[in-house]
């Protein structure tokens, strides 16, 4: 008999049919009785004083219930640095600044009212380049902050980098840049705020962090003087998160403020343009890296500094340097490390968490530089990686305790599956890049925990209330499988209750690829309590020793004698319907044994780490610069594949997001203004851009993980860009150091390499045109 | 400092404002996307063969999605005897028989389609009188049952009644009758059935028994071949239950069948007439009682037999004789008891549970006869009751273990508060009657239990998932008070999660006045687990012994030093936000230590018993027979008044329901047809009929109850009718033995007593007219 019945199976997402048929209720579908519609007026300037706001015309428009400006609201500050009021007063600092808001009986009236609000601005000099913004004479985005450079502690130094640098046989030193990209969730943002008569707030909102959002909203209620109000956060089905919903946004607080003033529920719903403009991006970086090795190719040091364009306000994006440290200190063995990062206020849009959380930027620089260093040392790139490869049981300079580590196997798998050693064709090249990521949660908050409550019914079904937030990644399915496996019931017999802070226990949120690991362990812990009791009851019923009882496919039987079985539903009913009866309920709060990093950034941030290696074969069209992906292998150490189907989905989705990051995606800001807020001009990969991908699963069965699993939500998009950049170099000998790697950039590099100061044929003159 | 902060307080209902402002969502308010509307076609005959049903015209009406008849559905049988299919095939047995059903895109179309269904009947001889129905030649309601007399075990004999009868110094022997009355819930019945794509059913329905209804609906799904489907029952706010929602009804199963065929949600919503006609009543009874005492007034025996008009089908009404046994064996001390009851099928409407569950009928006969016996024995009626009064610690012949018993105090309280000894005015009289009822649950099912889950948040709030069903009686408020008291937090900090079988643990249902006792003990048990942990945490924080810590008003402090305190919210956060943190969650399943009565009906049915005495002063208009209530005292042994405000409400509501039962209410059936299905012709008491009521609370602090409380939901309506009947006798010397005691009946009795064979002045001739 096979070991597992639920874990390790390609179980389709439990909500797949609901979503495909439209039964699943997204925020778009939620309507409350008496609901008003809110709209937000955004700034017309990237940086300006607000001289006057005239709301009279808007207020007198029939159907308008509330008009609010920054002057009408109490002191509420969002963001990591509490620098962002939901409606701005005094001045605006970016085009996405919220200046006023309206609630009206229908969305068209609200829109019209927004147009009727007259704002008088006095433009101020603005700054859009983080390096310029660091100059002492740069316009200040936040005057009270005195400088545009954020006071952040992102600086670490392990070993002696300067000494290692002078000892190194080979060195590389390079500058890389990455730009804005955004999450492009299929479901746009929205929220409905609703007060009851005891001034308790219910808010339906697209969030990855129901428990932390609850805390943010409580702060807003406190600012309104509502000190004893409760907040209930209900997360409807979400069409993608990717980190975009890891913080609360102005629109959510504005919905609350409007609802409070209107004494009616208020819904704010973003369209696609607003989604592009008024939600946050991945942070652009300017990266300096130097790295060196000895004659044998052993890495001696890594020295990196970064400037991050933070935009006008702080959100979690400002903390991404903490995660960037992870590959910088711990991807491959490197004894001496120095890193410093500066986040800089500009009048651009502000940045947020996004899948990988800084890791894609850092890994782009590191893995590009690894190839360059291997070449400089004259060592095969795969051999170079083998020499420096992380190994199980090691402790990295930052203090990460690597337990299981499948990186060696990932490297070999890519070598083999991508046939890296087959003869090279002209214009075709291969590239590889590896990754390390947190795979066992990441303690960035006071608790990295997740709670679960399980309640069995009399029919062998389990209702599971989890803190976890399914945002499309399939968390509900994974948890259902884990619980089903523990209890010996079918996945269909498990009902995972969706996130509602009244019903579901606390969880820090869906980030850091932590859900399968942390929420999985939590669900497992609760299920294990019930399992224990079921085994006792079964042992009694079967007159067997508890250790000999098997729970499987809805029945209990004695190991080796599956024919004589008692249904689990019957065990439950017998326990229930007896004098002094019992019902099977259990709760469990799991907080992983990972560590908050101290001020020195040392500590075992995660209970385990994920590894992976991607390999790609590309063809580069030397006439156009266009890069075609011929083959892609993504090998990941996942601990255990709880659900290979969903795992493939995570890897495929991650890689495609990585390919977009590498080749096509870019939020184009022109002096702070978003120039491509739509899917015609912002180029995400779509179904027609699908690539031939071979996912390779390396199972290392991590002791700390639920059934041995590690987190795998983010890794898919981490090493894609450097793998592609390395493949392009391998194909045509040009090293692109700036993302995205557009055909224009490739072509310009090819031309430059060939000594041609021209950039293609001008379609009008039919002559070669000079490069920029 | 006062002992309690939440228990014993007049806390307004937690949902009062929501209900008053229309925020609370009743089934009337619930709409699902794509929902269809269902309607039911009822029989045109009280008893007939269905020859043919032609649904063609109905089916071809645009907007009609499904038309079903009894021939189209699988074998589904509702009712205690499984004698009631949701749609009838072959024959109809009453006017309320469901013959066909329609689902259409709007309710008007459904109504029109119902009218288009052509049913050909062949009328059958019918029987409407239970005594006639018992004759061997009576038409059979259910042919396969061979007789109309239900095979029920309702027969008991303790001691030797015949010997006691011959020993008795004084005897009475009488016949009493009661008729149909109905619950008159302000919220009419309705349900929405909704299948998901995995064939799991969600049903929103007005029910007092979500867990048992879930089981019934699972049976219906099984009949449809859906063996692995889950059922989720959601109870919206309910506008009154009173027992009417203690069983599932045809309309709920019909909604499921229609939804299954339509693959769309289907809502069936009753209007008032349908509510009157197609929901169930209290069962009419014909009661023979004989009772005797010795010379000192000590009761020697009670001998009762009953015939109950069951109507055409069985529901819980058929089991009311089990509860009737309680006062028959145990109201006052009576050593020899005999009881036999026959439930008889007729072609009338069928009966259900209703507040008191047989107790009002039985107590009407018993307490009327007590007064008659006291008079025969020449003993003051109060003294007679004192002589025979139940006492704490006694075990009744049926095996009820009386623990606390405040009946002596209730009798004295009525004597005093009603000033029973003040001089008698002409035409004015006083009457009293007592009651015993279950006060600690009633084990009528395999489990009498209730589960609770409590989850604390970081802010000192408790979310309580209870199995209990608030149907307007205030259960949520009582549970919030109990949890608040245990945890030392405010009632406002407790959020009771409404009944949803996915979220809330199992409970047998809201019946037998069991919710405060059973659900209260369950909530207390769960809260006590959290309290224990909070006390430990507080002891640690305050550096005190755990026994010295007080939890009160949101803080913990050392007994006697309330100034030095730590907020409970802080204790929670400190426990949560620490390595290996914890969250406060707890579950508890409480099943009272009461007993299933065996085949001999012996056993301690309830964990404790409620007692009470009502006294009433009436003025009887001898010219019209009209009875006016001048004063009313209702004294109840409630164990502990958890919430005196809600308790007053329960008593006031109960008494008014009892007054209606005594004087005005009657479902008038004319050969099985309901002649008064509206509030113009069915006379419930309304605000203008309010009576001067003094509720008296006797607290006996029962050891088994939560904070000493007993159930008090039903008792208010139990002794009202005999108290009034006794007062009428006291006022004008006529004994009315048939309910309701209409002016016509009183007048006829007065005339008969006076030897006048006339019944008032004919308004046209202005002469006395003969009685019927």
Interface residues (C-beta under 8 A of the other chain):
Chain A: X17 X18 X21 X23 X29 X33 X196 X197 X198 X214 X215 X218 X228 X230 X446 X447 X449 X451 X453 X455 X457 X458 X459 X461 X463 X465 X492 X493 X495 X497 X501 X502 X503 X505 X506 X576 X577 X578 X579 X580 X581 X582 X583 X585 X586 X587 X589 X591 X593
Chain B: X17 X18 X21 X23 X29 X33 X196 X197 X198 X214 X215 X218 X228 X230 X446 X447 X449 X451 X453 X455 X457 X458 X459 X461 X463 X465 X490 X492 X493 X495 X497 X501 X502 X503 X505 X506 X576 X577 X578 X579 X580 X581 X582 X583 X585 X586 X587 X589 X591 X593
